[in-house]
Amino acid sequence: MNGTRLQKLLEFYNNEPNDPFLKYALATEYLSAGDSDSALKYFEDLKENHQEYVGTYYHLGKLYEKLDRKEDAISTYQKGMQIARAARDNHAYAELQTVYNSAMGLDYEDD
């Protein structure tokens, strides 16, 4: 983990603790460093307090899958698809649908 980058993000976060982008940046920084517990804390905060932040759902769902929390992953992908559709974010919707289908065992191979 880049300690300097994390330190800067934490400084920004301390100044603006309700900024969803900073929470997302911290979550992804912790995730890339292998600190799943800290990443989960920030992603779940986003899901609870900033439901409209579409980027949360893909990464949180994948983290739930990594933590062997498949049902949480599936419900997170479903909620993310609803949020993406409401935001008319077709790209995010398609990505979420792909990982949802995979988690549900619906990813089909072409013959």
Buried (B, 14 or more C-beta within 10 A) or exposed (E): EEEEEBEEBEEBBEEEEEEBEBBBBBBBBBBEBEBBEBBBBBBBBBBEEBBEBBBBBBBBBBBBBEEEBEEBBBBBBBBBBBBBBEEEBEEBBEBBBBBBEEBEEEEEEEE
